[in-house]
């Protein structure tokens, strides 16, 4: 099983690209648990919610891993949970980073916010490009610090889709 993660700031095309990659290469997509959580709770999250959100994301991921697909595509993973917790609340439970580092992720596609517009969806909270760039840089810095394999994706919607299909096709050894 190969595990691919789409990561980066909000409104950069992670969910859309996960679906595009699944259409092209098959596999199983795991969505973003926090969206489900917010829909269920009908309120903004607070620091006390972070452990439940992280556990929910891990449960969804573990359920998909148990299916042993050839390709597992994660729309997000604990890196986003950890960074959002620090961004919104100034702290994050230490076990979340430990759990993230304990898992194997084969490739991260890191989506740059530059080149695409921010799209309001009722849950997003970083309309300013500078905020999203800082989040992108925090993701990149963490991936570099922990020697996690990643490829940055940039450009407009069509260009980032082309880049994603091409690099994942090469990585999987199948043409895009």
N, C-alpha and C positions, 0 to 999 in steps of 0.2 A: 504494500500500500504506500502510495506517495501522498504526502500531505502538503497542500498548497494553502497559503493564508493570504487574504487580501487585507491590507492594513493601511492606516493613514487617517487623516481627518475626515470629518463628516462632509457629505455632498461632493465626493470625488469619484463616485461610480462603483463602489465596492460591490453592492448587491447586484447591480446591472451587469458588471463584468463577471461576477460569479455565475450568473445565469447564462451569459454568453459562452463562458468556458465550459459549462456543463453541456450545453447544446453541441458544442464542437467536439468535446473530448469524453463526454459521459461523466460518470462518477456521481458522488453524493455531495450535495451542498448543505452546509449547516449555517443557518441564519444567525441573526444578532439577537441574543436572548433579551437584552435590555429593552428592545422595542416591544417585545411581547410583555415584559414586566410592566412597562409604563402603560400599555394598553389595558392590562388587567387591573392595575392599581388606580388608573385614572387620576394620576397626580405626578408631580415632579419627584425625582428620586432625592433621597437624603443619604447622608453618610452611613446610617444604620442599614440601608438597603444594599450596600456594596457587597457584603459577603453572600447574600442571597442571589444577587445578580451574577456574581462570579461562579457560584456553585451551579446555577442554572445553565450558564454557558458551558461549563465543564460537563454537565450531565448530557446536554445536547451533543456535544462533541464525542463523549464516550459512547453514547448510543450509536452514533454514526461509525465510530471506529470499530465497534463490535460487529458491524455488518461486513467489515473487511473489504471495502470497495477497492478497486485498483487505484482510483483517484478520489481523495477526500478534499473538497474545496470548502474552506472556512471563510465565510463572509467577514469574520472578525475573530479575535481570540482574546485571551486575558490581557494582552498588552494594552488594548484599548480600554478595558475595564480599569486597569491599573493607572494609566495616564489620565483618564477622565476623573477618577477618584482624586488624584493629586491636583488636577486642574480646578475641579469644582469645590473640593473640601479641604485641600491642603495636606492630605494624608491618604494612606492606603494601607489596609491590613497586609503585613509582611508576608503572610502565607500565599498571597496571590502571586507575587513575583516568584516565590519558591515553586509553586505549582506550574507556572509558566515555564520556568527553566528545567523542570523535571520531564517535560514532554518533548517529543521529537517533531519538529516542523521542518520539512525538506526545503521549502522555498517560500519566501514572502514577497509579494508584489506590493510595493510601497507607493501609494497613489499621492501625487503632488497636487495640491489644490490650485496651483496656478494653471491657467488655461481653460478652466471650466467655471461656469457661474455657480454661485451658491443657490440652492433651491430650498425654500421654506417647505417644511412638511409637518409642522406642529410639534415635532420633538427636537429638532436641531436648535442649537443655541450659539453658534459661532458665525454670524453673518459677515464679520469683518475678515478680509483676506489675511491680514497680519496675524490674527488669532489662529487661523487654520494653518498658516505657514509655521508658526511656533509649534503647533501640535505635530505637523509633519516632521519638523526638525527633532522633536523629542522622540518620535518613533524611530527615525533614522539613527539618532545617537544611541538609543537603547539597543537596536539591532547591531550596530557596529561594536558597541561595548561588549556585547555578549556573543559576538562572532556568529550571528545568525545570517544565513544566506538570504540576500534580498536583491531585487531589481527594482529601481525606481521607474515609475511610469509617469509620463508627462504629456502635455499637449491637449488638444481639444478632445471631444468625445470620440470621434472617429480615430484619431491618432492613438489614444490610449487603448482603444479596443484592438487596433492593429498590432500595437506593441505587445499587449497581453496574449493575443492568439499566437503571435510569432514566438515569443520567448517560451510560453508554455508548450507549444508544439515542439520546439527544439529540445526543451527539458524532458519531455515525454518520449522524444524520438519519433514523433509522428507529425506529418505536415499539417499546417493550419489551413 
